[in-house]
């Protein structure tokens, strides 16, 4: 979207029955003719009472709170965080979800690559940026370009636990990825664990939330459309679902000038 002095870039994927994600939505579409029949039942009328037997169009959507672009709450990671009951999506401060954005481009890394804390520091040095508390960090792998592929959940570079710890230690509360998940693909984790069962392999980056409170955005899109790695704001307010481990969002990047 463009407006005089303002540019807004949509950073979300659609909710779509044809998506390649494992937890895809189920959307049922009801046309205007069905709306006339429903309205007639509600209000004691006849469908013919409406113009051309048409009233409202409506959809019924069945999905998880982690379908499509969404924000994970600390409760998603573990029942506790920092020794206290983990907060759910409706309990988090809205101030976390609007702030200066920083894009870290790892689209040159192969699927399954695990991004380290050193990788983050090198990338920040490369773009000449120093993180500050409450920046919103966006990690690009270009997985969104394969959103409709059956292997969509397997095609992203993911974050290590050490990298996640490092971001939180810089004061980052919200971080996001255009991949299906924040960690490396679960199939890679599982294969590693089966070869050598040990702690710190399965869902390791997510489990950082047990020790340090943070949120992550998953299934972002269009990070390649950002004209600069910083100098923009991100708004990513999650839907307020009582007691939920996550909430859908439509994040946008906002540029002035």
C-alpha positions in Angstrom: 0.0 0.0 0.0 1.2 3.5 -0.8 0.0 6.8 0.5 1.6 10.3 0.4 4.5 10.1 2.8 3.7 6.5 3.9 4.4 3.0 2.7 2.9 -0.1 4.3 4.1 -3.6 3.4 2.0 -6.6 4.3 4.2 -9.2 6.0 1.5 -12.0 6.4 0.6 -15.1 4.5 -3.1 -15.7 3.8 -5.4 -18.2 5.5 -6.0 -20.6 2.6 -7.3 -24.1 2.2 -4.6 -24.7 -0.4 -1.6 -23.8 1.9 1.3 -26.2 2.2 1.5 -25.9 6.0 0.7 -29.0 8.0 -1.9 -27.3 10.2 -3.8 -25.6 7.3 -7.2 -24.0 7.9 -10.5 -25.4 6.8 -12.6 -22.6 5.3 -16.2 -23.1 4.2 -17.6 -20.4 2.0 -21.3 -19.5 2.0 -22.6 -17.3 -0.8 -25.2 -14.6 -0.7 -28.0 -17.0 -1.6 -27.2 -19.1 1.5 -27.2 -15.8 3.5 -30.7 -15.0 2.3 -31.9 -18.4 3.5 -30.1 -18.0 6.9 -31.4 -14.5 7.4 -34.9 -15.6 6.5 -34.7 -18.2 9.3 -33.4 -15.8 11.8 -36.0 -13.1 11.3 -39.1 -15.0 10.2 -38.9 -13.9 6.6 -38.7 -15.7 3.2 -35.6 -15.8 1.0 -37.7 -14.1 -1.7 -38.0 -11.1 0.6 -34.4 -10.2 -0.1 -33.3 -8.6 -3.4 -32.6 -11.4 -5.9 -32.7 -13.9 -3.0 -29.4 -12.5 -1.8 -28.2 -11.4 1.6 -24.9 -11.7 3.4 -21.9 -13.8 2.4 -20.1 -15.5 5.3 -17.4 -18.0 6.0 -16.8 -20.6 8.7 -13.1 -21.1 9.5 -11.7 -24.0 11.5 -8.0 -23.6 12.4 -5.5 -23.7 15.2 -4.1 -20.6 16.9 -0.8 -21.4 15.1 -2.2 -21.6 11.6 -1.1 -18.8 9.2 0.9 -15.8 10.4 0.7 -15.7 14.1 2.5 -14.7 17.4 3.6 -17.4 19.8 3.0 -16.5 23.5 5.3 -17.7 26.3 2.6 -20.2 27.3 3.2 -22.0 24.0 6.7 -22.9 25.0 6.2 -24.2 28.6 3.8 -23.7 31.6 6.3 -21.4 33.3 8.7 -18.7 32.1 11.3 -17.1 34.3 10.0 -19.1 37.3 6.4 -17.7 37.0 3.3 -18.9 35.2 3.9 -18.3 31.5 1.7 -15.6 30.1 -0.9 -16.3 27.4 -1.4 -14.2 24.3 -4.1 -12.0 25.9 -1.8 -11.1 28.9 1.1 -9.6 27.0 1.8 -5.9 26.8 0.7 -4.3 23.5 3.8 -2.1 23.6 5.9 -5.1 22.6 4.1 -5.4 19.3 4.9 -2.1 17.8 8.5 -0.9 17.4 11.5 -0.4 15.1 12.0 -3.3 12.8 15.3 -4.9 11.8 15.7 -7.3 8.9 18.4 -10.0 9.0 18.6 -11.6 5.6 19.7 -15.3 5.7 18.0 -16.2 2.4 21.4 -17.4 1.2 21.4 -20.2 3.8 20.1 -23.7 2.8 17.0 -25.3 4.3 17.8 -26.7 7.7 20.7 -24.4 8.4 20.8 -23.4 12.1 21.5 -19.7 12.6 24.0 -19.0 15.4 24.6 -16.1 17.6 27.8 -15.4 15.6 25.7 -15.3 12.4 23.4 -12.7 14.0 26.3 -10.5 15.1 28.1 -10.8 11.8 24.9 -9.8 9.9 24.3 -6.8 12.2 27.9 -5.7 11.6 27.4 -6.1 7.9 24.3 -3.8 7.9 25.8 -1.4 10.4 23.1 -1.7 13.0 23.2 -2.1 16.8 20.1 -3.7 18.4 18.3 -1.8 21.1 15.6 -3.0 23.5 12.2 -3.7 22.0 13.4 -3.7 18.4 11.4 -6.3 16.4 13.8 -8.6 14.6 12.7 -10.3 11.4 14.6 -13.2 10.0 14.4 -13.8 6.2 14.9 -17.2 4.7 12.4 -16.8 1.7 10.4 -19.8 2.8 7.2 -17.9 2.1 7.9 -18.3 -1.6 7.1 -21.9 -1.1 4.0 -21.5 1.1 1.9 -23.6 -1.3 4.4 -26.4 -1.6 3.7 -29.7 0.3 7.2 -29.4 1.9 6.7 -25.8 3.1 7.5 -26.8 6.7 10.9 -28.2 5.7 12.4 -25.3 3.6 13.5 -22.7 6.1 16.7 -21.9 7.9 16.0 -21.8 11.6 17.3 -20.3 14.7 19.5 -22.0 17.3 18.8 -21.8 21.1 22.0 -19.8 21.5 20.9 -17.2 18.9 17.5 -16.9 20.6 19.2 -16.4 24.0 21.5 -13.7 22.5 18.6 -11.7 21.0 16.7 -11.8 24.3 19.8 -10.6 26.1 19.9 -7.6 23.8 16.4 -6.6 25.0 14.5 -8.1 22.1 11.0 -9.3 23.2 9.5 -10.0 19.7 11.3 -11.8 16.9 10.0 -13.4 13.8 10.7 -15.6 10.8 9.2 -16.2 7.4 9.7 -20.0 8.0 7.0 -22.4 9.2 8.7 -22.4 12.6 11.4 -20.6 14.6 13.6 -23.6 15.1 15.2 -25.5 12.2 12.6 -27.8 10.5 11.3 -30.4 12.9 12.2 -33.3 10.6 15.9 -32.2 10.9 15.6 -32.0 14.6 14.0 -35.5 14.8 16.6 -37.1 12.6 19.4 -35.6 14.7 17.8 -36.8 17.9 17.2 -40.3 16.6 20.9 -40.6 15.6 22.0 -39.4 19.0 19.3 -38.9 21.6 20.2 -36.0 24.0 18.8 -32.9 25.5 18.9 -29.6 23.6 17.9 -30.9 20.2 14.1 -31.1 20.0 12.4 -27.6 19.9 15.5 -26.1 21.5 15.0 -22.5 20.4 11.3 -22.6 21.5 12.3 -24.0 24.9 14.4 -20.9 25.6 11.1 -19.4 26.6 11.2 -21.5 29.7 14.1 -19.4 31.0 13.5 -16.1 29.3 10.2 -14.5 28.3 9.8 -13.6 24.7 7.5 -14.0 21.7 8.0 -15.1 18.2 6.2 -14.4 14.9 6.0 -17.4 12.6 5.1 -17.6 8.9 5.9 -14.0 7.9 6.0 -13.1 4.2 7.3 -10.5 1.8 10.5 -9.7 3.7 12.2 -9.4 0.4 10.0 -6.4 -0.3 11.5 -4.4 2.5 13.6 -1.6 0.9 16.1 -1.4 3.7 17.3 -3.6 6.7 16.1 -1.0 9.2 14.5 2.5 9.3 10.9 1.1 9.4 8.4 0.3 12.1 6.6 -3.1 12.6 3.1 -3.4 13.9 2.1 -7.0 14.7 -0.8 -7.0 17.2 -2.0 -10.5 17.9 -5.7 -11.3 18.2 -6.9 -11.3 21.8 -7.8 -15.0 22.5 -8.4 -15.7 26.2 -5.9 -18.1 27.7 -4.4 -19.0 24.3 -0.8 -20.0 23.4 -0.8 -17.8 20.3 -2.9 -15.4 18.3 -3.2 -14.7 14.6 -1.8 -11.4 13.3 -1.4 -9.4 10.2 2.0 -7.8 10.6 2.9 -4.8 8.5 6.1 -2.8 8.0 5.6 0.9 7.9 8.0 3.3 6.1 7.9 7.1 6.3 8.8 9.2 3.3 
